[in-house]
Amino acid sequence: MKKTKEIDGYRVFLPLLFIVFAIIFEIVNFLYLGFTDSNGNLMVVPTYFLFDIGIMIIFAGIIYIVTNKIAMNVVFYFLLSMQFILNVVNSTLYAIFGDILSFDSLFLGAEATSALTVELIDWIGVLINVLLFAAMITLTILFQKKCKLVIKQHKYSRTAFILASFLLFQVVGFGLYGLEKASLKPAVSADSEIETSDEYLYEHFQFKLDAFKKFGHYGFYTRSFLNYIFDEPVDEQKYADFIDDGYIAGDNLAPLYGDNLVVILCESLDWFAIDPYNTPTLYRLAGGDNTIVFKQFYGRNRTNISEQISLLGFASKNYMLTTPVNHGYNFRYSLPNLFKTSVEGDDVTTSFFHANDKGFYGRINTHGTNGVGFDNLHFADSYTGEQEFGGFYKWISDKEFVSNQIDEFLPTNQRFLTYFASITTHGPYDYEQKYLTDCYQEYYDNFDKFKAWFQENTDFIFPEDEETLELFRHYKSAMIDLDRTVEYILNQIDERGLTDNTSVLLFADHNSYYSNLAYRLKGVDKTDFSNTYANNIPMLFYSPKLFKLYGDNFESVENTYCNTYDILPTICDLYGMVLNKNLFQGYSVFSNEIKNSLFVSNLGGMFTKDLFSFNISDIYIVGDNVSELEIEKFKENANTYWKKQEYIEIILNKGINGKI
């Protein structure tokens, strides 16, 4: 009599349950996030759904082949748990930024988590996914208790049966994946490969959200992971030549050649933050007092990305720059390095100031002489005053931080570049900052006259409900501290005899998105990502010397569209420094090429003042009287950006340095 061995039915049905549950998760979250295709139709599943199905079947085969019942359940719940967690994270990121998580953004790690507050979490998305996940767990437990099915196999054929079934899962899964890959839409033409080719999107993931919508959860994260871990060899000389061929010589006749420069990254600064009562210094500058006011300046990135763009002229996917620094990359073209070499034989120093923890975003490792190029780094631990840094949201006031180190901030014995990133205005705006008590009092003292001025002189919406008014109080009080800091810096420039050879560039990194404050006061729906008005933020260039040379003839420049990418090329132009047109993604606002300026956000999307797109192909017209020629130029500039970005990513990841 032949011996037989029973196979529990759960071995067959648990992998099938995984596939069913994974598909349900995908459909529910696509519908919840409201994804639409290029024709505006609501998407229920990804465009290339077989990528998802194929990988689900491959994973189902892995569940199936595990011999131990407990281990099978561990693998089953682990895979669904990962999908659940990513769904929750993505619903929150999409609600805040219109973004999703990728392996590249995992570099943000604890930094991104520490900036997340309860009020930013998409609780509806969390609840939907929790209920769905709980239902799946319950059904699985009930199924395992109720399932009495057994499959009888000859003892010696059981192993062969299991192995054959596993191989069937893999053949079907990889077959579907390969079939879908073969169906990817090719480029319409070589010039439009980045814009029109889903094959190119599959290889490069240049449009992250578009890739997620087309390839689905499992397709996106599997391919993203493979792109991240596999390192293909490249012709390094080709990319070294690309760097070297991009350099344009400096000009010692430039108006600010050999002068000092202070750059202030103004955290979360919005135009509605500036008024004559609470922020009189910023108001004076915004009024044009020896200041070029860039009224059409735009930006939409997290702080560290805006910082990176202004220092390097581009943004990398590896947000923290740790990869190139670890590869010994020299960042020869960075702002501090170009500044130090712009005047031959000059005694010069470059310093970076930020009243945060020195390890935040890895700045202590990436910003020094072995990285971006600053000679001196000043963080919270550099401060020697009486206030105490308590971690995220518990800042030292910016005024106190700067005044404590003013001799290093504005040295008088050598030419200097000082880069200061403010922090008290960061947000969130639902808590009281310990060291801003007098700022809150000033806000109260000015409230009535400020409110009257605000309603009569601006198009912004003054908050009337108690919640928004409270958020606004915290925001404006922090802005008072920023204003006092700027006032102090300008006064110190005068007192130290630096007025005639020192200019100050102030720019906002992004709008005040915490608690949707910017959207509330601008009357913009936060999900309307194509509304570029939400991202129109201040940039001011204070330079008495420039106004002595040219008067106030800057009207055309002030009304020209520009963005964060244009900051470094503009500084190079004004200071006669070498620049690299192959690496910099922007243009000097004083050049004819500024008409080609385009903002591309690491959070997703690209735009000018009048046009917006997630993927180049689908264009949202925001402005009035936009011509077909302007749309085609927008697409051409976007393709140029992404072609250049492909090179930049390889250069950084491989640590390729030019020869010059």
LUMKEKOL-455866 format. One record per residue: residue in one letter; x, y, z of N, C-alpha, C, O in turn. Coordinates in steps of 0.2 Angstrom, whole numbers, plus 5000, padded with zeros to 4 digits. Layout:
<nodes>
AXYZXYZXYZXYZ/...
</nodes>
This chain:
<nodes>
M500449945000500050005000500450065000500950075004/K500350114996500750174995500550225001500050235002/K501150255004501050295009500850365006501050385001/T500450405010500150465007500350525013500450505019/K500350585011500450645015499950695014499850715008/E499650725019499150775018499450845017499950855021/I499250885013499450955012498850995014498250995011/D498851035019498351085022498151125016498551155012/G497451145016497251185011497451255011497551295006/Y497651275017497951345018498551355014498651415012/R498951305013499551315009499351335002499751374999/V498851314999498651334992498251404993498351444989/F497751414998497351474998497651535001497451584999/L498151525005498451585008498851625003498751685003/P499251594998499551634993498951674989499051724986/L498451634987497851664983497551724987497351774984/L497451714994497251774998497651834997497451884997/F498351814998498751874997498651914991498651974991/I498651884985498551914979497851954979497852014977/V497351924981496651954982496752024986496452074984/F496952014992497052064997497452124994497352184995/A498052104991498552154988498152194982498252254982/I497752164978497352194973496852244976496752304974/I496552224981496052264985496352324988496152384987/F496952314991497352374994497452424988497352484989/E497652394983497852444977497252484974497352544974/I496752444973496152484971495852534975495752594973/V495852514982495552564987495952624987495752684987/N496652614987497052674988497152714982497152774982/F497052684976497052724970496452764970496452824968/L495852734972495252774972495252834977495052884976/Y495552814983495552864988495952924986495852984988/L496552914983497052964982496753004975497053054974/G496252974972495953014966496453014960496353064957/F496852964959497252974953496852974947496352934946/T497053014942496753014936497353004930497853014931/D497052984924497552974919497653034915497353084917/S497953034909498153094905497453124902497553184900/N496953084902496353114899495853134905495253154903/G496053134911495653154917495253104919494753114924/N495253044917494852984919495052954926495652954927/L494652944931494852914937495152844936494852804932/M495752834939496052774939495852724944495952744950/V495652664942495552614947496152574949496252554954/V496552554944497152514944497652554940497552594936/P498352534941498852564937498752554929498452504927/T499152594926499052584918499352514916499052484912/Y499952494919500252434917500152384923500552374927/F499552364924499352324930499652254930499752234936/L499852234925500152164925500852164928501052114931/F501152224929501752234933501552214940501952174943/D501052244943500852224949500652154950500852124955/I500252134946499952064946500552014946500551964950/G501052024941501551974941501951974947502151914949/I502152034950502552034956502152004962502451964966/M501452014962501051984967501151904967501151874972/I501051884961501151804960501851784962501851724965/I502351814960503051794962503051794970503351744973/F502751844973502751844981502351794983502451754989/A501751774980501351724982501651654982501551614986/G502151644977502451584976502951574982503051524985/I503251634984503751634990503351614997503551575001/I502751634997502251615003502151545003502151505008/Y501951524997501851454996502351404997502251355000/I502951414996503551364997503751365004504151315005/V503551415008503751405015503451345018502851345018/T503851305021503551245024503251245030502751215032/N503451295035503151295041502551345041502551395038/K501951325044501351365044501451435047501251485045/I501851435053501951495056502351545052502151605051/A502851515049503251555044502851585038503051635036/M502451535036502051565030501651625032501551675028/N501351625038500951675040501351745041501151795040/V501951735044502451785045502551825038502551885038/V502751785033502851815026502251845024502251895021/F501651815024501051835022500851905025500751955022/Y500851905032500751975035501252025034501152085034/F501852005034502452055032502352085026502352155026/L502152055020502052085014501452135014501552185011/L500952105017500352155017500452215022500152265021/S500852195027500952255032501352305029501252365030/M501852285024502252335021501852375016501952435016/Q501352345013500952385008500452425012500352485010/F500252405018499852445022500252505025499952565024/I500852495027501252555030501352605024501352665025/L501552585018501752625013501052665010501152725008/N500552625011499852665009499752725014499552775012/V499852715020499752765025500252825024500052875024/V500852805023501352855022501252895016501252955016/N501052865010500852895004500252935004500252995001/S499752915008499152955008499353025012499053075010/T499753025017499953085020500453125016500353185016/L500953095013501353135009500953165003501153225001/Y500553125000500153154994499653214997499553264993/A499353205003498953265005499353325007499153375006/I499953315009500453375010500753405004500653465003/F501053365000501453384995501253364988501553384983/G500853314988500753284981501253234979501453224973/D501553204984502153164984502053094986501553084990/I502453044984502452984987503152964989503652994987/L503252914993503852884996504252844991503852804987/S504852854990505252814986505852794990506052814995/F506252744987506952724990507352784991507752784996/D507352834986507852884986507652934992508152954996/S507052934994506852984999506952955006506852985011/L507052885006507252855013507852885016507952875022/F508252915012508852955015508653005020509053025024/L508053035019507753085024507653055031507753085036/G507552985031507452955037507152995043506653015043/A507552995049507353025055507153095054506753125057/E507553135049507453205048506753215046506353265049/A506453175041505853185039505253175044504753205045/T505453115048504953095053504953155059504353165061/S505453185060505453235066505053295064504753335068/A505053305057504653365055503953355054503553395053/L503753285055503053265054502653285061502853255066/T502053315060501653325066501053295065500853275060/V500653285071500053245071499553285066499153245062/E499553345066499053385061499153375054498753385050/L499753355052499953345045499753275043499653265037/I499653225047499453155045498753155042498253185045/D498653115037498053115033497653055037497652995035/W497253075042496953025047496352985043496252935045/I496053015038495552975034495852925031495652865030/G496452935027496852885024497052835028497052775027/V497352855034497552805039496952755041497052695042/L496352795043495752755045495552705040495452645042/I495552725034495352675028495752615028495552565027/N496452635028496952575028496952535034497052475033/V496852565040496752525046496152475046496252415047/L495652505044495052465043495052405038494852345039/L495352425032495452375027495952315029495852255028/F496452335033496952295035496652245040496852185040/A496352275045495952235050495552185047495452125050/A495152205042494652165039495052105036494852045036/M495652115033495952065029496252015035496251955033/I496552045040496751995045496251955048496251895049/T495651985049495051945052494851895047494751835049/L494751905041494551855036495051805035494951745034/T495751815036496251765035496251715041496251655040/I496151745047496051705053495451655053495551595054/L494851685051494251645050494351595045494151535046/F494651615040494751565034495251505037495051445035/Q495751515040496151465043495851425048495951365048/K495351455052495051415057494551365053494351315055/K494151395048493651355045493851315039493451265038/C494451325037494651285031494851215033495251205037/K494451165031494551095032494851055026494950995027/L494951095021495151055015495951035016496351065018/V496050975013496650945013496750915006496350885003/I497350915004497550884998498050824999498550835002/K497850764997498250704998498750694993498550694987/Q499350684995499850664990500250604992500350594998/H500550574987500950514989501550554992501850604990/K501850514997502350545001502950564997503250624999/Y503150524992503750544989503650594983504150624980/S502950604981502850654976502650724979502550774975/R502650724986502450794989502950844988502750904986/T503550834989504050884987504050904980504150964979/A504050854976503950874969503350914967503450964963/F502850904970502250944969502251014971502151064968/I502551024977502651084980503151124976503051184974/L503651094974504151134970503951144963504051204960/A503551104960503251114953502751174954502651214949/S502351174959501851234960502251294961502051344958/F502751294965503151354966503451384959503351444958/L503651334956503951354949503451384945503551434941/L502851354945502251384941502051454943501951494939/F502051464950501951534952502551584949502351634946/Q503151564949503651604947503651614939503751674936/V503451564935503451564928502851614926502951654922/V502351604929501751644928501951724930501751764926/G502151734936502351794938502851834934502751884931/F503451804932503951834928503651834921503851884917/G503251794919502951794912502551854911502651894906/L502051874916501651924916502051994916501952044913/Y502551994920503052054921503352064914503452124912/G503652014911504052024905503552044899503752084895/L502952014900502452034894502252104895502252144890/E502152124901502052204902502552244900502452294897/K503152224902503752264900503852274893504052324890/A503652214889503752224882503152264879503252294873/S502652284883502152324880502152394882501752434880/L502752414885502852484887502852534881503152514876/K502552584881502552634876503252664874503552694879/P503452654868504152684866504052764865503552784865/A504652794864504652864863504352874856504452844851/V504052934855503752954849504352974844504352964838/S504853004847505453024844506053024848505953024855/A506653024846507253034850507253094854507553094860/D507053144852507053214855506553214861506653254866/S506053174861505453174866505453114870504953094873/E506053074870506053014874505853024881505552984884/I506153074884505953084892505253094893504953074898/E504953134888504253154888503753094887503253094890/T503853064881503353014879503552944880503052904878/S504052924882504252854883504152824890504452844894/D503652774890503552734896504152694897504252674903/E504552674892505152634893505652674897505952644901/Y505752734895506252774898506052794906506452794910/L505352804907505152814913505252744918505452754924/Y505152694915505252624918506052624921506152594926/E506452644916507152644918507452694923507852684927/H507152754923507452814926506952844932507252874936/F506352824931505852854937505952924937505852954943/Q506052964932506153034933505453074935505553124938/F504853044933504253074936503953024941503652974939/K504153034947503952984952503252964953503052904953/L502853014953502153004954501852974948501452924948/D502052994942501852964936502052894935501652844933/A502652874938502852804938502452764943502252704941/F502252794948501852754953501152734950500852684950/K500852784947500152784943500252734938499752694936/K500752724934500852684929501052614930500752564927/F501452604935501752534937501452504943501552444944/G501052544947500752524953501152514959501752514958/H500852494965501252484971501852434970502452454971/Y501752374968502252324968502652334962503352324963/G502452354956502852374951503352434952503952434950/F503052484956503452544957504052524962504552544961/Y503852494968504352484973504852434971505452434973/T504652384967505152334965505652364960506252354961/R505352404956505852434951506252484954506852494952/S505952524958506352574962506852544966507452574966/F506752484969507252454973507852434968508452434970/L507652404963508152374958508552434955509152424955/N508252484954508652544951509152574957509652594955/Y508952564963509352594968509952544970510452574971/I509852484969510352434972510852414966511452404967/F510652414960511052394954511452454951511152504950/D512052444951512552504949512852484942513352444942/E512652514937512952494930513552534929513552594931/P514052504926514652534924514552594919514052584914/V514852644919514852704914515552724912516052704915/D515452754906516152784903516252854907515952904906/E516652844912516752904917517052964913516953024915/Q517452954908517753004904517253054901517353114901/K516753014898516153054895515853104900515753164898/Y515753084906515453124911515953174914515753234916/A516553164914517053214916517153264911517153324913/D517053244905517053294899516453334900516453394898/F515953304901515253344902515353404907515153454906/I515653384913515753434918516253494915516153554916/D516853474912517353514910517053564905517253624904/D516653534900516453574894515953624896515753674893/G515653624903515153664905515353734908514953774909/Y516053734910516253794913516253854909516553854903/I516053914911516053974908516554024912516354034918/A516954054909517454094913517154154917516554174915/G517454174922517154224926517354294923517654294918/D517154344926517154414923517354464929517054474934/N518054484929518254534934517954604933518154644938/L517554614928517254674928516454674930516154724930/A516354624933515654614935515554664941515954684945/P514954684942514754744947514954724954515154774958/L514954664956515054654963515654604964515754574969/Y516154604959516754564959517154584965517354644966/G517354534969517754544975517454564981517754584986/D516754574981516354594986516154534991516254474989/N515854554997515654505002514954485000514554524996/L514654435002514054405001513754375007514054335010/V513154395009512754355014512154325011511754365008/V512054265011511454235009511054205015511254175019/I510354225015509954205020509354165017508954195014/L509354105019508754065017508254075022508354055028/C507654105020507154125025506654065025506254055021/E506654025031506253965031505453985031505254025035/S505153955026504353965026504154035025503554055027/L504554085022504354155021503854155016503954135010/D503254185017502754205012502654275012502854315016/W502354295006502354375005501854395011501954455013/F501354365013500954385018501254395025500954415030/A501854365026502254375032502554445033502754465038/I502554485027502854555027502354605028501854615024/D502454645033502054705034502454765038502954745040/P502154825038502554875040502554885048502954915051/Y502154845052502154845059502554785062502954805067/N502454725060502754675063503454655060503954635064/T503554675054504154655050504354715046504454715040/P504554775050504654835046505354825042505354865037/T505854785044506454785040506354745033506554775028/L505954695034505754655028505354695023505354695017/Y504854735026504454775023504754835019504654845013/R505254865022505754915019506054885013506154915008/L506354825014506754795009506254775003506454784997/A505654745005505154735000504954794996504654784990/G504954844999504754914996505354934991505154984987/G505854904991506354924986506954964988507255004984/D507054974995507555014998508254974996508454935000/N508555004991509254974989509154894988509654864988/T508554874986508454804985508054794979507554824977/I508254744975507954714970507454664972507554614976/V506754674971506254634973505954584968505654614963/F506154524968505954474963505254454965505054404968/K504754484961504054484963503754414960503254394962/Q504154384955503954324951504354264953504554224949/F504654264959505054214961504654154964504154164968/Y504854094962504454034964504853974967505453974965/G504553934972504953884974504453834978503953854981/R504653764977504253714981504653654982504653604978/N505053654987505453604989505553604997505453655000/R505653544999505853545006506553585007506853595003/T506653605014507153655015507853635013508253665009/N508053565014508653545012508753545005509353545002/I508253535001508353534994508353604991508853614987/S508053654994508153724992508853744993509153784989/E509053724999509753745001510253714996510753744994/Q510153644994510553614990510553654983511153664980/I510053664980509953704974510353764974510753784969/S510253804979510553874980511353864980511653914978/L511553814983512253804984512653764978513253774977/L512253724975512553684969512253694962512553674957/G511653724962511353744956510953684953510653694948/F510853634957510353574955510153544962510453554967/A509753494961509453454966509653384964509453364959/S509853344969510053274967509453224970509053254975/K509353164968508953124971509153104978508753094982/N509753094979510053074985510053144989510553174989/Y509553154993509353214996509953245000510053305001/M510353195003510753215009511553225006511953245010/L511653215000512253214997512753175000513353174998/T512553125004513053075007513453035002514053025003/T513053014997513352964992513953004988514552974989/P513953054985514453084982515053104987515653104985/V514853134993515353144998515753085000516353085000/N515453035001515752965002516252944997516652904998/H516052964991516452944985517052994983517352984978/G517153044988517653094987517553144982517953174979/Y516853154981516753204976516953274978516853294984/N517153324974517453384976516953444976517153494978/F516453444972515953494972516353564970516253614973/R516753554965517153614963516753674961516953734961/Y516153664958515753714956515253744961514753784959/S515253724967514853744972514953824974515453844972/L514453854977514453924978515053934983515453984981/P515153904988515753924992516453914989516853954989/N516453854985517153844981517253894976517753914975/L516753914972516753964967516954034970517354064967/F516654044975516754114979517454114981517854164980/K517754064984518454064986518954064981519554094982/T518754044975519254044969519154104964519454104959/S518654144965518454194960518954254960519054284954/V519254264965519754324965520454294967520554264973/E520954284962521554254963521954284969522054344969/G522254244973522654264979522254304984522654334989/D521654304984521254344989521154304996521154244996/D521154335001521054305008520354305009520054355010/V520054245009519354235009519154185014519454135015/T518554185017518254135021517554125019517154175018/T517354065020516654045019516354015025516653965028/S515754035027515454005033514653985032514354025029/F514453935035513753915035513453915042513853885047/F512953945043512553955050511853925050511453935045/H511753875054511053855055510953825062511353785065/A510453855066510353845073510053775074509553775078/N510253725071509953655072510453615073511053625074/D510253545075510753495076511253485070511053485065/K511853485072512353475066512353415062512553415056/G511953365065511853305061511253295057511153255053/F510853355058510253355054510353355046510653395044/Y510053305043510153305035510853285034511153295028/G511253275039511953255038512453315036512953305033/R512253375038512553435036513253435038513753465035/I513353405044514053405047514553375042515153385042/N514353325039514753285034514753305027515253295024/T514253335025514153355018514353425016514553445011/H514353475021514453545020515153575021515253635019/G515553535024516253565025516653555019516453545014/T517353565020517853575015517853505011518153505005/N517753455014517753385010517053375006517053325003/G516653425007515953415003515853474999516153494994/V515253515001515053574998515553624998515653664993/G515953635003516553675003516653735008517053775007/F516153735013516253785018516853775022516953725024/D517153835024517753825028517553815035517853785039/N516953845037516753845044515953825044515553855041/L515853785049515153765050514953785057515253765062/H514353815058514053835064513353815065512953835061/F513253765070512653735071512453755079512753795082/A511953725081511653745088512253735093512253765098/D512653685092513253675097513753725097514153735101/S513753775092514153825091513953885096514353925098/Y513353885097513053945101513253935109513253885112/T513453995112513753995118513354045123513554055128/G512754055121512354105125511954065130512054005132/E511354105133510954075139510454035136510153985140/Q510154035130509653995128509853925127510453915126/E509353875127509553805126509153785120508553785119/F509553745116509253715110508953645113509253605116/G508353635111507953575114507753525109507353485110/G508053535103507853485097507353515093507153575093/F507053475089506553505084505953535087505653515092/Y505853595085505253645087505453685093505153735095/K506053665096506253705102506953735101507453725104/W506853785097507453825094507653875098507353905103/I508353895097508653955099508354005095508253995089/S508254065097507954115092508554135087509154135089/D508354145081508854165076509154225078509754235076/K508854275080509154335082509754325087510254355087/E509554285092510054265098510654225095511254235097/F510454185090510954135087511454175083512054165084/V511254225079511654265075512054315079512654315078/S511754345084512154395088512654365092513154395093/N512554305094513054265098513654255094514254245097/Q513654255087514254235083514354285078514554265072/I514154345079514254395074514954415071514954425065/D515454405075516154415073516254365067516654375063/E516054305068516154245063515654255057515854245051/F515054285059514554295054514754355049514654345043/L515054405052515254465047515954485049516054535052/P516454445047517154455048517354525045517154535039/T517854555048518054625045518754615042519054665039/N519154565043519854555042519954515035520554505033/Q519454495032519454455026518854455022518254465025/R518854445015518254445011517854375013518154325015/F517154385013516854325016516154315012515854355009/L515954245012515354225010515054195017515354145019/T514454215019514054185024513454165022513054205019/Y513254105023512654075021512254055028512454015032/F511654085029511254075035510654045033510254075029/A510453995036509753965035509353975042509553945047/S508854015042508454025048508053965050507953915046/I507753965056507453905058506853925063506353885063/T506853975066506253995071505553995067505053985070/T505554015061504954015057504753955054504253945050/H505153895055505053835052504253805053503953785048/G504053815059503353775060503453715063504053685063/P502953675065502253695064502053755068502453785073/Y501453785067501253845070500653835075500253875076/D500753775079500253765084500553765091500253725095/Y501053795092501353785098501753855100501953895095/E501853865106502253925108502953915109503153875112/Q503353965106504053955106504353995112504154055113/K504753955116504953975122505354045122505154085127/Y505754055117506154115117505854175113506254215111/L505254165111504954225107504454265111503954285108/T504454265117503954295121503854365119503254395119/D504354405118504354475117504054485110503754535108/C504154435105503854435098503154425099502754465095/Y502854385103502154375104501854435106501354465104/Q502154475111501954535114501954585108501454625108/E502454595104502454645099501854625094501554675092/Y501754565093501154545088500554575091500054605088/Y500354565098499754585101499754665101499254685099/D500254695102500254765102500154795095499854845095/N500354765090500254785083499554765080499454785075/F499254715084498654685080498154725077498054715071/D497854775080497354805077497554845071497254845066/K498054885071498354925066498554875060498554895054/F498854825062499154775057498554745053498554735047/K498054725057497454695054497154745049496954725043/A497054805051496754855046497154865040496954865034/W497854865041498254875035498254815031498254825024/F498254755033498254695030497654685025497654665019/Q497054705028496454695024496354755019496054745014/E496654805020496554865015497154865010496954885004/N497654835011498254835006498454775003498954774999/T498154715005498354655002497754614999497154625001/D497954564995497354524992497354454996496954414994/F497754445001497654385005497054385010496754435011/I496854325012496254325016496554325024496854285026/F496254375027496454375034496054325038495454325037/P496354285042496054235046495554265051495754305055/E494954235050494454255055494254205060494054215066/D494254135058494154085063494654075068495254095066/E494554055074494954055079495554015078496154025080/E495453955075496053905074496553935069497153935071/T496353965063496853995059497154055062497754065060/L496754095065497054155068497654135073498154175074/E497554085077498054055082498654035078499254055080/L498553995073499153975069499554035066500154045066/F499154085064499454145061499854185066500354215064/R499554185072499954225078500554195079501054225079/H500654125079501254095080501754105074502354115075/Y501454105068501854115062502154185062502754195061/K501754235063501954305063502454325068502854365067/S502354295074502754305079503454275078503954305079/A503554225074504154195072504454235067505054245067/M504054265063504254315057504554375060505054405058/I504254395066504554455069505354435071505754485071/D505454375074506154355075506554365069507154385070/L506354335064506654335057506854405055507354425053/D506354455056506454525054506954555059507354595056/R506954545065507454575070508154545068508654585069/T508154485066508854455064509054495058509654505058/V508654505053508854535047509054605048509554635046/E508654645053508854705055509554715058509954755057/Y509654665062510254665066510854655061511354685062/I510754605056511354595052511454655047512054675046/L510954695045511054755041511354805045511854845043/N511154815051511454865056512254845057512654895057/Q512354785058513054765059513454775053514054795053/I513154765047513554775041513754855041514354875039/D513254895043513454965043513954985048514455025047/E513854965054514354975059515054955058515454985061/R515054895055515754865053516054895047516554875045/G515754945044516054975038516054935032516454945028/L515554895031515454845026514954865021514854825016/T514654915022514054935017514254935010513854915006/D514754965008514954975001515254914998515354914992/N515354865001515654804998515254735000515554685000/T514654745003514254685005513554685003513254735004/S513354635000512654624998512354565002512654525004/V511654575002511254525006510754495001510354534999/L510754425000510254394996509754355001509954315005/L509154375001508654335005508154305001507854334996/F508054235002507554194998507154145002507454125007/A506554135001506154085004506254015001506354014995/D506253965005506353905003505753875000505753834995/H505153885003504553865001503953905005504153945009/N503353885003502853925007502753895014503053845016/S502253925018502153905024501553855024501053865026/Y501753795023501353735021501053705028500553675028/Y501453715033501153685040500453705041500353765041/S500053665043499353675044498953705038498453745039/N499253705032498953735026498953805027498453835024/L499353835031499253905032499353945025498953995024/A499753935021499853965015499253965011499054015007/Y498953905011498353895006497753925009497353945005/R497753925016497153965019497154035017496654065016/L497754065018497754145017497854165009497654215008/K498054115005498054124998497354104994497254114989/G496954074998496354044995496453994990496053994985/V496953954991497053894986496953834989497153814995/D496653784986496553714988497153684988497553684983/K497353654994498053624994498153564989498653544987/T497553534987497653474982497653504975497753464970/D497653574974497653594967498453614966498653674966/F498753564965499553564964499753604958500253634958/S499253614953499453654947499353734948499553774944/N499053754954499053824955499653854958499853844964/T500053874953500753904955500753964959501253974962/Y500153994960500154054964500354034972500654074975/A500153974974500353954980501053954982501253954987/N501453944976502153944977502554004975503154004974/N502254064974502554124973502754154980502354174984/I503354154981503654174988504154224987504454234981/P504454254992504854314992505654294990505854244992/M505954334986506654334985506854414985506554444981/L507354434989507554504989508354504989508654464992/F508554554985509254564984509454634986509354684983/Y509754644992509954704995510654724994511154684996/S510754774990511454794988511554864986511354884981/P511654904991511754974990512254994985512155044981/K512754954984513254964979512954954972513154994967/L512554904971512254894964511754954963511754974957/F511454984968511055034966511355104965511155144961/K511955104968512455164966512655164959512755214956/L512755104957513055094950512455104945512555134939/Y511855074946511355074941510755104943510255104939/G510655134949510055174951509555114952509655064954/D508955134951508355084952508055054946507455044945/N508555044941508355024934508254944934508554914930/F507854914938507854844939507054814938506954764939/E506654864935505954844935505854784930505454734932/S506154774925506054714921506354654924505954604923/V506854654928507154604931506654584937506554524938/E506354634940505954614946505254584944504954544948/N505054594938504454564935504554494931504154474928/T505154474931505354414927505254354931505454354937/Y504954304928504854234932505554204933506054204929/C505654184939506254154941506154104947505554104950/N506654064949506454014954507153994957507654024956/T507153944962507753934966508353914962508853924964/Y508253874956508753854952509153914949509753904947/D508853974949509154034946509654074951509954124949/I509554054957509954094962510754084961511054144961/L510954024960511754024960511954054953512454084953/P511654044947511854074941511854154942512254184939/T511354174945511354244946511854274951512154324949/I512054244956512654264960513254254956513654304957/C513354204952513954204948514054264943514554284942/D513454274940513454334936513654404939514054434937/L513354414945513454474948514154484951514454534951/Y514454424953515054424957515654404952516254394954/G515454394946515954384941516354314942516854304940/M515954264945516254204946516154154940515654154936/V516554104940516454044935515854014936515654004942/L515453994931514853954932514953894927515353884923/N514453844929514453784924513753774921513353744925/K513753784915513053784912512853714911512253704910/N513253664911513053594910512753564917512453514917/L512953594923512753564929512253614932511753584935/F512253674931511753724934511053714930511053714924/Q510553704934509853694930509553764930508953764927/G509853814931509453884931509853934927510353914924/Y509653994927510054044923510054114927509654124931/S510554154925510554214928509954254926509754264921/V509654294931509054334930509254394925508754424922/F509854404925510054464921510254444914510454484910/S510154374912510354354905509754344901509154334904/N509854334895509254324890508954254891508454244889/E509454204894509254134894508754124900508454074901/I508554184904508154174910507454154907507054124911/K507254174901506654154898506554074898505954054897/N507054034898507053964898506953934905506953874906/S506953974910506953954917506353914918505753924916/L506453854922505853804924506053784931506553764932/F505553774935505553744941505353674941504753664939/V505753634943505653564944505653544952506253554955/S505153514954505153504962505253434963505053384959/N505653414968505853344970505153314973505153254974/L504653364975504053334977503553314972503053294973/G503753334966503353314960503153374956502853424959/G503153374950502853424946503453474944503953484947/M503253514938503753564936503253624933502753604931/F503553684934503053734932503453804931504053814933/T503153844927503353914927502753954930502353924933/K502754014929502154054932501454034929500954034932/D501554014922500954004918500753934917500153924914/L501253894917501153824915501353774921501853784924/F501053714921501153664926501153594923500653584918/S501553554925501453484922501853434927502253454930/F501553374928501853324931502353274927502753244930/N502253274921502553234916502753254910502953214905/I502753324909502853354902502353354897502153404894/S502053294896501553274891500853314893500553344889/D500653304899500053334901500153404904500453414910/I499853454901500053524903499453554906498853554903/Y499553584912498953634914499153704913499653724915/I498653734910498753804908498553854914497953844916/V498953884918498753924924498653994922498254034924/G499154024918499054094916498554114910498254064908/D498554174909498154194903498554204897499154224897/N498154194891498454204884499154164883499554194881/V499154104885499654064884499654034877499154004875/S500154044873500154024866500453954866500753924870/E500253924860500553854858501353854858501653804860/L501553914856502353914856502653914863503153884864/E502253944867502553944874502453874877502953854881/I501953844876501853774878502453724875502753684879/E502553734869503053694866503753714869504153664870/K503853774870504553794873504553764880505153744882/F504053764884504053734891504253664890504653644894/K503953624885504153554885504853544883505153504885/E505053584878505753584876506253594882506753564883/N506053644886506553664892506453604897506953594901/A505853574898505853524903506253464901506553424905/N506253444894506653394892507353404893507753364894/T507553474892508253494893508453474900509053454901/Y508053494905508153484912508253414913508753394916/W507853374911507853304913508453264909508753214912/K508653284903509253254900509853274904510353234906/K509953334906510453364911510453324917510953304920/Q509853314920509853284927510053214927510353184931/E509953174921510153104920510953104921511153054924/Y511253154918511953154918512253174926512653144928/I511853214929512053244935511953184940512453174945/E511453144940511353084944511953034944512153014949/I512153024938512752974937513353004939513752964943/I513453064938514053104941514153094948514653084951/L513553114951513553114959513653044962514053024966/N513252994959513252924961513952894960514152844964/K514252914955514952884953515452924956516052894956/G515352984959515853024961516353044956516953054957/I516053064950516553084945516653154945516253194945/N517353174945517553244945517853264939518153224935/G517753324937518053354931518753364932519053354937/K519153384926519853384927520053464928520653474930/I519653504927519753574927519753594935519953654936/
</nodes>
